[in-house]
């Protein structure tokens, strides 16, 4: 039986979508809050929560998996030195999404996604 695919396509091909989400995760970890569209934020939330869970583990394998995805040492260090210990006692739900209204140009729903 065919199963449904998980995740949103966001109107992009696979490589573009992967790079977009990679950059969104890096920006979220660097600035701790970003403004984007609702669909991108919901997809970003899945990946950011997985990366923070890796940051909580802190072992070598988790560091390598995170570095493979994030690809920037400065942000990877922040993930394991700052963000991982910050959420040590939290069991999930590391991000919050706040609706800001619709964007004037194309009426897309804009949200603020931030680390809790």
Buried (B, 14 or more C-beta within 10 A) or exposed (E): EEEEEEEBEEEEEEEEBEEBBBEBBBBBBEEBEBBBBBBBBBBBBEBBBBBBBBBBBBEEEBBEBBBEBBEBEEBBEBBBEEBBEBBEEEEEEBBEBEEEEEEEEEEBEBBBBBBE
